[in-house]
Amino acid sequence: MCEKLGPATVPREATPGLRPVMEIADVDSELIDWSATRREQIEKALEGITDQSVREHGRLPGERVRRGLGWWAAQDTRREKKPLKPLEMLRAWWRASALLRFGKQMVRRPAGAVPGCGGR
């Protein structure tokens, strides 16, 4: 996609202390947060699993254990697969949902945006 369309990308620190992720530059962070409900579910579950780990072991988990706890949180919050919907139906729903949430505001390219996909 990046080679064919050539979108501008910017690094974003998704998780404090970990390496940044590359995102398409023209996408507002509020829009990303609006569409990242799964991530919110995982973070909430991870908080509970981490608290339980601290109670059991008497200390915060290290990075390797945190990754494992993150995997468990993702598994615990995974919903059953739904039947597939036609792409046009999904696009219409996404568009209507975004317009209801954000209106027709314009998005500007952030400072520091570079063409390509972060050197990948």
DRENGUDREN-173127 format. One record per residue (C-alpha): residue number from 1; chain; y, x, z. Coordinates in Angstrom, 1 decimal, decimal comma. Each point is the difference from the previous one (the first is absolute). Layout:
N
k / c / v / u / w
NUM / A / Y / X / Z
...
***
This chain:
120
k / c / v / u / w
1 / A / 0,0 / 0,0 / 0,0
2 / A / 2,4 / 2,8 / 1,0
3 / A / -0,4 / 1,9 / -3,3
4 / A / 0,2 / -3,1 / -2,1
5 / A / 2,9 / -1,8 / 1,7
6 / A / 1,7 / 3,0 / 1,6
7 / A / 1,4 / -1,8 / 3,2
8 / A / 2,3 / 1,9 / 2,3
9 / A / -1,7 / 0,8 / 3,4
10 / A / 1,2 / 0,9 / 3,4
11 / A / -1,9 / 1,3 / 3,1
12 / A / -0,2 / -2,4 / 3,0
13 / A / -1,3 / 0,8 / 3,4
14 / A / -2,4 / -2,9 / 0,5
15 / A / -1,5 / 1,4 / 3,3
16 / A / 2,2 / 2,2 / 2,2
17 / A / -1,3 / 3,6 / 0,1
18 / A / -2,3 / -0,4 / -3,0
19 / A / 0,7 / 1,0 / -3,6
20 / A / 2,2 / -2,3 / -2,0
21 / A / -1,2 / -2,4 / -2,6
22 / A / 1,5 / -0,3 / -3,5
23 / A / 1,5 / -3,4 / -0,9
24 / A / 1,7 / -1,4 / -3,0
25 / A / 3,7 / 0,6 / 0,5
26 / A / 1,4 / -3,3 / -1,0
27 / A / -2,1 / -2,0 / 2,6
28 / A / 2,1 / -0,9 / 3,1
29 / A / -1,7 / 0,9 / 3,3
30 / A / 0,5 / -3,6 / 1,2
31 / A / -2,1 / -1,2 / -3,0
32 / A / -2,7 / 2,5 / 0,9
33 / A / -0,1 / -1,2 / 3,6
34 / A / -0,1 / -3,6 / -1,2
35 / A / -3,1 / 0,7 / -2,0
36 / A / -1,7 / 2,3 / 2,5
37 / A / -1,5 / -2,6 / 2,3
38 / A / -3,4 / 1,7 / 0,0
39 / A / 1,6 / 3,2 / 1,3
40 / A / 1,6 / -2,0 / 2,9
41 / A / -3,3 / -1,5 / 0,9
42 / A / -1,7 / 3,4 / 0,1
43 / A / 2,8 / 1,6 / 2,1
44 / A / -0,3 / -2,8 / 2,5
45 / A / -3,7 / 0,3 / 0,3
46 / A / 0,3 / 3,8 / 0,1
47 / A / 2,3 / -0,3 / 3,0
48 / A / -2,6 / -2,0 / 1,9
49 / A / -2,9 / 2,3 / -0,9
50 / A / 2,1 / 3,1 / 1,0
51 / A / 0,8 / -1,6 / 3,3
52 / A / -3,7 / -0,6 / 0,6
53 / A / -0,8 / 3,6 / -0,9
54 / A / 2,7 / 1,3 / 2,5
55 / A / -1,5 / -2,2 / 2,7
56 / A / -3,5 / 1,3 / -0,7
57 / A / 0,8 / 3,7 / -0,4
58 / A / 3,2 / 0,4 / 2,0
59 / A / 2,0 / 1,6 / -2,8
60 / A / 1,6 / -0,7 / -3,4
61 / A / -2,4 / 0,6 / -2,9
62 / A / 0,4 / 3,0 / -2,2
63 / A / 0,8 / -0,2 / -3,7
64 / A / -3,7 / -0,1 / -1,1
65 / A / -0,8 / -2,8 / 2,4
66 / A / 3,1 / -1,9 / -0,9
67 / A / -1,2 / 0,0 / -3,7
68 / A / -3,3 / -1,4 / 1,2
69 / A / 1,7 / -2,7 / 2,1
70 / A / 2,2 / -0,8 / -3,0
71 / A / -3,2 / -0,6 / -2,0
72 / A / -1,3 / -2,3 / 2,6
73 / A / 3,2 / -1,9 / 0,2
74 / A / -0,1 / -0,5 / -3,8
75 / A / -3,6 / -1,2 / 0,2
76 / A / 0,8 / -2,4 / 2,9
77 / A / 2,9 / -1,6 / -1,9
78 / A / -1,6 / -0,2 / -3,4
79 / A / -0,3 / -3,6 / -1,2
80 / A / -2,9 / -1,4 / -2,0
81 / A / 0,6 / 0,3 / -3,8
82 / A / 1,5 / -3,1 / -1,6
83 / A / -0,9 / -1,3 / -3,4
84 / A / 2,0 / 1,7 / -2,8
85 / A / 3,1 / -1,8 / -1,2
86 / A / 1,4 / 0,4 / -3,5
87 / A / 2,6 / 2,8 / -0,3
88 / A / 2,7 / -2,4 / -1,3
89 / A / -0,4 / -2,2 / 3,1
90 / A / 0,3 / 3,0 / 2,3
91 / A / 3,1 / 1,2 / -1,9
92 / A / 1,6 / -3,4 / 0,3
93 / A / -0,7 / -0,2 / 3,7
94 / A / 1,3 / 3,6 / 0,6
95 / A / 3,2 / -0,7 / -1,9
96 / A / 0,7 / -3,3 / 1,8
97 / A / -0,8 / 1,5 / 3,4
98 / A / 2,3 / 3,0 / -0,7
99 / A / 2,8 / -2,2 / -1,3
100 / A / -0,2 / -2,2 / 3,1
101 / A / 0,2 / 3,1 / 2,2
102 / A / 2,5 / 2,1 / -1,8
103 / A / 1,8 / -2,2 / -2,5
104 / A / 1,2 / 1,6 / -3,3
105 / A / 1,6 / 3,1 / 1,5
106 / A / 0,1 / 3,0 / -2,2
107 / A / -1,8 / 3,2 / 1,0
108 / A / 1,7 / 3,4 / -0,5
109 / A / -1,7 / 3,3 / -0,5
110 / A / 0,2 / 2,0 / 3,3
111 / A / 1,6 / 3,4 / 0,2
112 / A / -2,5 / 2,8 / -0,5
113 / A / -2,3 / -2,0 / -2,3
114 / A / -1,7 / 2,1 / -2,5
115 / A / -1,9 / -1,0 / -3,2
116 / A / -3,8 / 0,2 / 0,0
117 / A / -2,5 / -0,5 / 2,8
118 / A / 0,7 / 2,7 / 2,5
119 / A / -1,5 / 2,8 / -2,0
120 / A / -3,4 / -1,7 / -0,3
***
